[in-house]
């Protein structure tokens, strides 16, 4: 027996904010993926410093592009968000292992927050699944 999912309507401003955040994230991720697949010299040099070969970078770029496309498609956006979270987690660990400065280590984490923030604002079903509660929620009084 299925439990009915209660949808939470959002304001137009929240919806458009989510779309803008998601759009900016998608543009950056597409740019990053395409530069990896095209083997841009600067990307290959930076990746070599992290210990990746040119062939690995093309594979990593392909994975990023697939995950990003899944994130863009409304029916698969949550799956894309989950996959991008894994991808960005790997990027975080890679930067941490390489001894990069804190901002470089946290950059993928910030993008992960933006991935989910944009999705949360634009997807009513996700908001129903993960509701935010205010301080005035129903608490037992003493």
GULOVO-521182 format. One line per field, with one value per atom (N, C-alpha, C, O): residue in three letters; x, z, y; atom name; residue number from 1. Coordinates in steps of 0.2 Angstrom, whole numbers, always signed. Each point is the difference from the previous one (the first is absolute). Layout:
rest	(ala ...) .
u	(X ...) .
w	(Z ...) .
v	(Y ...) .
atom	(CA ...) .
nr	(NUM ...) .
This chain:
rest	(unk unk unk unk unk unk unk unk unk unk unk unk unk unk unk unk unk unk unk unk unk unk unk unk unk unk unk unk unk unk unk unk unk unk unk unk unk unk unk unk unk unk unk unk unk unk unk unk unk unk unk unk unk unk unk unk unk unk unk unk unk unk unk unk unk unk unk unk unk unk unk unk unk unk unk unk unk unk unk unk unk unk unk unk unk unk unk unk unk unk unk unk unk unk unk unk unk unk unk unk unk unk unk unk unk unk unk unk unk unk unk unk unk unk unk unk unk unk unk unk unk unk unk unk unk unk unk unk unk unk unk unk unk unk unk unk unk unk unk unk unk unk unk unk unk unk unk unk unk unk unk unk unk unk unk unk unk unk unk unk unk unk unk unk unk unk unk unk unk unk unk unk unk unk unk unk unk unk unk unk unk unk unk unk unk unk unk unk unk unk unk unk unk unk unk unk unk unk unk unk unk unk unk unk unk unk unk unk unk unk unk unk unk unk unk unk unk unk unk unk unk unk unk unk unk unk unk unk unk unk unk unk unk unk unk unk unk unk unk unk unk unk unk unk unk unk unk unk unk unk unk unk unk unk unk unk unk unk unk unk unk unk unk unk unk unk unk unk unk unk unk unk unk unk unk unk unk unk unk unk unk unk unk unk unk unk unk unk unk unk unk unk unk unk unk unk unk unk unk unk unk unk unk unk unk unk unk unk unk unk unk unk unk unk unk unk unk unk unk unk unk unk unk unk unk unk unk unk unk unk unk unk unk unk unk unk unk unk unk unk unk unk unk unk unk unk unk unk unk unk unk unk unk unk unk unk unk unk unk unk unk unk unk unk unk unk unk unk unk unk unk unk unk unk unk unk unk unk unk unk unk unk unk unk unk unk unk unk unk unk unk unk unk unk unk unk unk unk unk unk unk unk unk unk unk unk unk unk unk unk unk unk unk unk unk unk unk unk unk unk unk unk unk unk unk unk unk unk unk unk unk unk unk unk unk unk unk unk unk unk unk unk unk unk unk unk unk unk unk unk unk unk unk unk unk unk unk unk unk unk unk unk unk unk unk unk unk unk unk unk unk unk unk unk unk unk unk unk unk unk unk unk unk unk unk unk unk unk unk unk unk unk unk unk unk unk unk unk unk unk unk unk unk unk unk unk unk unk unk unk unk unk unk unk unk unk unk unk unk unk unk unk unk unk unk unk unk unk unk unk unk unk unk unk unk unk unk unk unk unk unk unk unk unk unk unk unk unk unk unk unk unk unk unk unk unk unk unk unk unk unk unk unk unk unk unk unk unk) .
u	(+4 -4 +4 +5 -6 +4 -2 -6 +10 -2 +0 +5 -10 +0 +5 +1 +2 +5 -3 -3 +4 -3 +5 +6 -8 +4 +0 -5 +11 +0 +1 +5 -10 +1 +5 +1 +3 +5 -2 -4 +6 -1 +4 +4 -6 +3 +7 +5 -4 +7 +5 +6 -9 +4 +2 +5 -10 +0 +6 +4 -5 +5 +7 +5 -5 +7 +3 +6 -10 +3 +2 +5 -9 +2 +7 +4 -4 +6 +6 +6 -6 +5 +2 +6 -11 +1 +3 +5 -7 +3 +7 +4 -2 +7 +4 +6 -8 +4 +1 +5 -11 +0 +5 +4 -4 +5 +7 +4 -2 +6 +2 +6 -10 +1 +1 +4 -8 +1 +6 +4 -2 +6 +6 +5 -5 +5 +0 +6 -11 +0 +2 +4 -6 +2 +8 +3 -1 +8 +4 +5 -8 +3 +0 +5 -11 -1 +4 +3 -2 +3 +8 +4 -2 +7 +3 +6 -9 +3 +7 +0 +5 +7 +0 +3 -6 +0 -3 +2 -7 -4 +5 +0 +3 +4 +6 +2 +1 +6 -3 +4 -9 -3 -2 +2 -4 -2 +6 +0 +5 +6 +3 +3 -3 +2 -4 +3 -9 -4 +1 -2 +6 +2 -5 +0 -3 -5 +3 +4 -4 +2 -5 -6 +8 -5 -6 -5 +6 -5 -5 -6 +8 -4 -4 -6 +9 -4 -5 -6 +6 -5 -6 -6 +8 -5 -4 -6 +10 -3 -4 -6 +8 -4 -7 -5 +6 -6 -5 -6 +8 -4 -3 -6 +9 -2 -6 -5 +6 -5 -6 -6 +6 -5 -4 -6 +9 -3 -4 -5 +9 -3 -7 -5 +6 -6 -6 -6 +7 -5 -3 -6 +10 -2 -4 -5 +6 -4 -7 -5 +4 -6 -5 +2 -8 -4 -1 +0 -2 -1 +6 -1 +7 +6 +4 +6 -9 +4 +3 +5 -9 +2 +6 +4 -5 +5 +7 +5 -6 +6 +3 +6 -10 +2 +4 +5 -8 +4 +7 +5 -5 +6 +5 +6 -9 +5 +3 +6 -10 +2 +6 +5 -5 +5 +6 +6 -7 +6 +3 +6 -10 +3 +4 +5 -8 +4 +7 +4 -4 +6 +5 +6 -9 +4 +3 +6 -10 +2 +6 +5 -6 +5 +7 +5 -6 +6 +4 +6 -10 +3 +3 +6 -9 +3 +6 +5 -5 +6 +6 +5 -7 +6 +3 +5 -9 +3 -2 +4 -9 -2 -3 -2 +2 -2 -8 -3 +1 -6 -6 -5 +6 -5 -1 -6 +11 +0 -3 -4 +5 -3 -7 -4 +2 -7 -4 -7 +10 -4 -5 -5 +7 -5 -5 -6 +7 -5 -5 -6 +8 -4 -5 -6 +9 -4 -5 -5 +7 -5 -6 -6 +7 -5 -4 -6 +9 -4 -4 -6 +9 -4 -6 -6 +6 -6 -4 -6 +9 -4 -5 -6 +9 -4 -5 -6 +8 -5 -6 -6 +8 -5 -5 -6 +8 -4 -4 -6 +8 -4 -4 -4 +5 -4 -5 +3 -9 -5 +0 -1 +2 +0 +6 -1 +7 +5 -1 +2 -5 -2 -5 +0 -4 -5 +4 -2 +7 +3 +5 +1 +2 +4 -2 +2 -7 -3 +4 +4 -3 +3 -5 -6 +8 -5 +2 +6 -11 +2 +0 -1 +4 +0 -7 +0 -5 -7 -3 -6 +10 -3 -4 +1 -5 -4 +5 +2 -1 +4 -5 -4 +5 -4 +2 +6 -11 +1 +0 -3 +7 +1 -5 +0) .
w	(+0 +0 +0 +4 -9 +0 +4 +1 +2 +4 -4 -4 +4 -5 +2 +6 -11 +1 +0 -5 +10 +1 -3 +2 -7 -4 +4 +2 -2 +3 -6 -3 +2 -5 +2 +6 -11 +1 -3 -5 +7 -3 -7 -1 -3 -6 +1 -4 +9 +1 +2 -2 +6 +2 -6 -1 -3 -6 -4 -3 +1 -4 +3 -4 +10 +4 -1 -2 +3 -1 -7 -2 -3 -7 -2 -3 +6 -1 +3 -3 +9 +4 -4 -2 +0 -4 -7 -2 -1 -6 +0 -4 +9 +1 +1 -2 +7 +1 -6 -2 -2 -6 -5 -3 +2 -5 +2 -4 +11 +2 -1 -2 +4 -1 -7 -2 -2 -8 -2 -4 +6 -2 +2 -4 +10 +3 -3 -2 +0 -3 -7 -2 -2 -7 +0 -5 +9 +0 +1 -2 +6 +2 -6 -2 -1 -6 -6 -4 +3 -5 +1 -4 +10 +2 -1 -3 +6 +0 +4 +5 -8 +3 +7 +4 -2 +7 +5 +5 -8 +4 +1 +6 -11 +0 +5 +4 -4 +4 +8 +4 -3 +7 +2 +6 -10 +2 +1 +4 -8 +0 +7 +3 +0 +6 +6 +5 -7 +5 -1 +4 -9 -1 -5 +0 -4 -5 -7 -2 -2 -7 -4 +2 -9 -5 -1 -1 +1 -2 +6 -1 +7 +6 +0 +2 -4 +0 -5 +2 -7 -5 +3 -1 +4 +3 +6 +1 +3 +5 -2 +2 -8 -3 -3 +1 -4 -2 +5 +0 +6 +6 +2 +2 -1 +2 -5 +2 -8 -5 +0 +0 +1 +1 +6 +0 +6 +6 -1 +3 -6 -1 -4 +1 -6 -5 +4 -1 +5 +4 +5 +2 +1 +4 -3 +3 -9 -4 -2 +0 -1 -2 +6 +5 -5 +6 +3 +6 -11 +3 +3 +5 -6 +3 +4 +1 +0 +4 +7 +2 +1 +7 -1 +4 -9 -1 -2 +3 -7 -2 +6 +0 +4 +6 +5 +2 -2 +4 -3 +3 -9 -4 +0 +1 -1 +0 +7 +1 +4 +7 +1 +3 -6 +0 -4 +2 -8 -4 +4 +0 +3 +4 +6 +2 +1 +6 -2 +3 -9 -2 -2 +1 -4 -1 +7 +0 +5 +6 +3 +2 -2 +3 -5 +3 -9 -4 +2 +0 +1 +1 +7 +2 +3 +7 +0 +3 -7 +0 -4 +2 -6 -4 +4 -1 +7 +5 -3 +2 -6 -2 +5 +6 -7 +5 +2 -4 +10 +2 -5 +0 -3 -4 -6 -2 -1 -5 +2 -4 +10 +3 +1 -1 +3 +2 -7 +1 -6 -6 -3 -1 +1 -2 +5 -2 +8 +6 -1 +0 -2 -1 -6 +0 -5 -6 +1 -2 +7 +2 +3 -1 +5 +4 -5 +0 -5 -5 -5 -2 +1 -4 +4 -4 +10 +4 +2 +0 +1 +1 -6 +1 -7 -6 -1 -2 +3 -1 +5 -2 +8 +5 -1 +1 -3 -2 -6 +0 -5 -6 +0 -5 +10 -1 +6 +6 -7 +5 +4 +6 -10 +3 +5 +5 -7 +5 +6 +6 -6 +5 +5 +6 -9 +4 +3 +6 -9 +3 +5 +5 -5 +5 +2 -2 +6 +2 +5 +4 -5 +5 +5 -1 +7 +6 +3 +1 +1 +4 +7 +2 +2 +7 +3 +6 -9 +3 -2 +0 -2 -2 +7 +5 -6 +5 +5 -1 +7 +5 +6 +1 +3 +6 +5 +1 +2 +5 +7 +1 +3 +7 +5 +6) .
v	(-6 +6 +6 +1 +4 +6 +5 +1 +3 +5 +6 +2 +2 +6 +5 +2 +1 +5 +7 +2 +2 +6 +5 +1 +3 +4 +7 +2 +1 +7 +5 +0 +4 +5 +6 +2 +0 +5 +6 +0 +6 +6 +0 -3 +8 +1 +2 -2 +6 +2 -5 -1 -4 -6 -4 -3 +2 -4 +3 -4 +10 +3 +1 -1 +2 -1 -6 -1 -5 -7 -1 -3 +6 -1 +4 -3 +9 +4 -4 +0 -2 -3 -7 -1 -3 -6 +2 -4 +9 +2 +2 -2 +6 +2 -6 -1 -4 -6 -4 -3 +2 -4 +3 -4 +11 +3 -2 -1 +2 -1 -8 -1 -3 -7 -2 -4 +6 -1 +2 -3 +9 +3 -4 -2 +0 -4 -7 -2 -1 -7 +1 -5 +10 +1 +1 -3 +7 +1 -6 -1 -3 -7 -4 -3 +2 -4 +2 -4 +11 +3 +0 +2 -4 +0 +7 +0 +4 +7 +0 -3 +6 -1 +2 -3 +9 +2 -5 -1 -2 -5 -6 -3 +1 -6 +1 -4 +10 +2 +0 -3 +6 +0 -7 -2 -2 -7 -4 -5 +6 -4 +1 -4 +11 +1 -4 -1 -1 -3 -8 -4 +2 -7 -3 -7 +10 -3 +1 +5 -11 +0 +3 +2 +0 +3 -5 +3 -9 -5 +0 +0 +1 +0 +6 +0 +6 +6 +0 +3 -6 -1 -4 +2 -7 -5 +4 +0 +4 +4 +5 +1 +3 +5 -3 +3 -9 -4 -1 +1 -4 -1 +6 +0 +6 +6 +2 +2 -2 +2 -4 +2 -9 -4 +2 +0 +0 +2 +7 +1 +4 +6 +0 +3 -7 +0 -4 +3 -8 -3 +5 +0 +5 +5 +5 +3 -2 +5 -2 +3 -10 -3 +0 -4 +7 +0 -7 -1 -4 -7 -3 -5 +7 -4 +5 -1 +7 +5 -2 +2 -6 -2 -5 +0 -5 -5 +4 -1 +6 +4 +4 +0 +2 +4 -5 +1 -7 -6 -1 -1 +0 -2 +6 -1 +7 +6 +1 +2 -4 +0 -5 +2 -8 -5 +3 +0 +3 +3 +5 +0 +5 +5 -2 +3 -8 -3 -3 +1 -4 -2 +6 -1 +6 +6 +3 +2 -2 +3 -5 +3 -9 -5 +1 +0 +1 +1 +6 +0 +6 +6 +0 +2 -6 -1 -4 +2 -7 -5 +4 -2 +6 +4 +5 +3 -1 +5 +7 +5 -4 +6 +5 -3 +9 +5 -2 -3 +6 -2 +2 -4 +10 +2 -5 -1 -1 -5 -7 -3 +1 -6 +1 -4 +10 +1 +2 +0 +2 +2 -5 +2 -8 -6 +0 -2 +3 -1 +6 -1 +7 +6 -2 +2 -5 -2 -5 +0 -5 -5 +4 -2 +6 +4 +4 +0 +3 +3 -5 +2 -7 -6 -1 +0 -2 -2 +6 +0 +6 +6 +2 +1 -1 +1 -5 +2 -8 -5 +0 -1 +3 +0 +6 -1 +6 +6 -1 +3 -7 -1 -6 -1 -4 -6 -1 -1 +1 +0 -7 +0 -5 -7 -1 -3 +6 +0 +4 -3 +8 +4 -4 +1 -4 -4 -6 -2 -1 -5 +2 -4 +10 +3 +6 +6 -6 +7 +4 -3 +9 +4 +2 +2 -2 +2 +6 +1 +3 +6 -1 -6 +11 -1 -1 -2 +4 +0 -6 -1 -5 -6 -3 +3 -8 -2 -4 -6 +9 -3 +0 +4 -10 +0 +5 +2 +1 +5 -3 -5 +8 -3 +3 -2) .
atom	(N CA C O N CA C O N CA C O N CA C O N CA C O N CA C O N CA C O N CA C O N CA C O N CA C O N CA C O N CA C O N CA C O N CA C O N CA C O N CA C O N CA C O N CA C O N CA C O N CA C O N CA C O N CA C O N CA C O N CA C O N CA C O N CA C O N CA C O N CA C O N CA C O N CA C O N CA C O N CA C O N CA C O N CA C O N CA C O N CA C O N CA C O N CA C O N CA C O N CA C O N CA C O N CA C O N CA C O N CA C O N CA C O N CA C O N CA C O N CA C O N CA C O N CA C O N CA C O N CA C O N CA C O N CA C O N CA C O N CA C O N CA C O N CA C O N CA C O N CA C O N CA C O N CA C O N CA C O N CA C O N CA C O N CA C O N CA C O N CA C O N CA C O N CA C O N CA C O N CA C O N CA C O N CA C O N CA C O N CA C O N CA C O N CA C O N CA C O N CA C O N CA C O N CA C O N CA C O N CA C O N CA C O N CA C O N CA C O N CA C O N CA C O N CA C O N CA C O N CA C O N CA C O N CA C O N CA C O N CA C O N CA C O N CA C O N CA C O N CA C O N CA C O N CA C O N CA C O N CA C O N CA C O N CA C O N CA C O N CA C O N CA C O N CA C O N CA C O N CA C O N CA C O N CA C O N CA C O N CA C O N CA C O N CA C O N CA C O N CA C O N CA C O N CA C O N CA C O N CA C O N CA C O N CA C O N CA C O N CA C O N CA C O N CA C O N CA C O N CA C O N CA C O N CA C O N CA C O N CA C O N CA C O N CA C O N CA C O N CA C O N CA C O N CA C O) .
nr	(1 1 1 1 2 2 2 2 3 3 3 3 4 4 4 4 5 5 5 5 6 6 6 6 7 7 7 7 8 8 8 8 9 9 9 9 10 10 10 10 11 11 11 11 12 12 12 12 13 13 13 13 14 14 14 14 15 15 15 15 16 16 16 16 17 17 17 17 18 18 18 18 19 19 19 19 20 20 20 20 21 21 21 21 22 22 22 22 23 23 23 23 24 24 24 24 25 25 25 25 26 26 26 26 27 27 27 27 28 28 28 28 29 29 29 29 30 30 30 30 31 31 31 31 32 32 32 32 33 33 33 33 34 34 34 34 35 35 35 35 36 36 36 36 37 37 37 37 38 38 38 38 39 39 39 39 40 40 40 40 41 41 41 41 42 42 42 42 43 43 43 43 44 44 44 44 45 45 45 45 46 46 46 46 47 47 47 47 48 48 48 48 49 49 49 49 50 50 50 50 51 51 51 51 52 52 52 52 53 53 53 53 54 54 54 54 55 55 55 55 56 56 56 56 57 57 57 57 58 58 58 58 59 59 59 59 60 60 60 60 61 61 61 61 62 62 62 62 63 63 63 63 64 64 64 64 65 65 65 65 66 66 66 66 67 67 67 67 68 68 68 68 69 69 69 69 70 70 70 70 71 71 71 71 72 72 72 72 73 73 73 73 74 74 74 74 75 75 75 75 76 76 76 76 77 77 77 77 78 78 78 78 79 79 79 79 80 80 80 80 81 81 81 81 82 82 82 82 83 83 83 83 84 84 84 84 85 85 85 85 86 86 86 86 87 87 87 87 88 88 88 88 89 89 89 89 90 90 90 90 91 91 91 91 92 92 92 92 93 93 93 93 94 94 94 94 95 95 95 95 96 96 96 96 97 97 97 97 98 98 98 98 99 99 99 99 100 100 100 100 101 101 101 101 102 102 102 102 103 103 103 103 104 104 104 104 105 105 105 105 106 106 106 106 107 107 107 107 108 108 108 108 109 109 109 109 110 110 110 110 111 111 111 111 112 112 112 112 113 113 113 113 114 114 114 114 115 115 115 115 116 116 116 116 117 117 117 117 118 118 118 118 119 119 119 119 120 120 120 120 121 121 121 121 122 122 122 122 123 123 123 123 124 124 124 124 125 125 125 125 126 126 126 126 127 127 127 127 128 128 128 128 129 129 129 129 130 130 130 130 131 131 131 131 132 132 132 132 133 133 133 133 134 134 134 134 135 135 135 135 136 136 136 136 137 137 137 137 138 138 138 138 139 139 139 139 140 140 140 140 141 141 141 141 142 142 142 142) .
